[in-house]
Amino acid sequence: METCRNLKIPAALERSRSGKGAHIWIFFSASVLASKARKLGSYLLTKTMSRHHQLGMEQI
């Protein structure tokens, strides 16, 4: 969420049922190609993981 806030990307946080994880939802006001949405997601993960080295894909 911090990365989204820093980039001024509105996002909603959803906790997983297990309580061990979470999902971040980003809603677009217009249609977006899936490839562009995936690129945005990858960019956000990369930015977040560069600041929080203890995170790994098994936690994300």
C-alpha positions as a printed Julia matrix, in Angstrom:
60×3 Matrix{Float64}:
   0.0     0.0     0.0
   2.9     2.33    0.75
   4.2     2.04   -2.8
   0.75    2.76   -4.23
   0.35    5.77   -1.93
   3.79    7.11   -2.88
   2.89    6.84   -6.57
  -0.62    8.24   -5.96
  -2.27    5.04   -7.24
  -5.6     4.46   -5.48
  -5.73    0.9    -4.16
  -7.84   -1.21   -1.82
  -6.39   -3.77    0.62
  -8.06   -7.16    1.12
  -6.8    -9.49    3.86
  -6.7   -13.18    2.99
  -8.96  -15.53    4.92
  -5.95  -17.16    6.57
  -4.81  -13.78    7.87
  -1.29  -14.52    6.62
  -1.51  -12.58    3.39
  -3.26   -9.82    1.54
  -4.27   -8.71   -1.92
  -4.16   -5.19   -3.28
  -6.88   -4.26   -5.74
  -6.4    -1.49   -8.29
  -9.46   -0.42  -10.25
  -9.14    1.41  -13.55
 -11.64    4.02  -14.76
 -11.32    2.76  -18.36
 -10.42   -0.52  -20.05
  -6.74   -1.42  -19.77
  -4.91   -4.15  -21.65
  -4.13   -7.09  -19.38
  -0.46   -6.88  -20.43
  -0.28   -3.27  -19.2
  -2.0    -4.15  -15.91
   0.5    -7.0   -15.37
   3.4    -4.63  -16.11
   2.05   -2.2   -13.52
   1.72   -5.02  -10.99
   5.27   -6.2   -11.67
   6.58   -2.66  -11.32
   4.79   -2.18   -7.99
   6.15   -5.5    -6.67
   9.68   -4.63   -7.78
   9.5    -1.18   -6.14
   8.14   -2.66   -2.91
  10.67   -5.48   -2.75
  13.57   -3.07   -3.39
  12.68   -1.24   -0.17
  11.68   -4.3     1.86
  14.35   -6.93    1.18
  12.81   -9.38    3.65
   9.85   -9.83    1.29
   9.98  -12.63   -1.22
   7.54  -14.02   -3.73
   6.49  -16.71   -1.24
   5.19  -13.89    1.01
   3.59  -11.92   -1.79
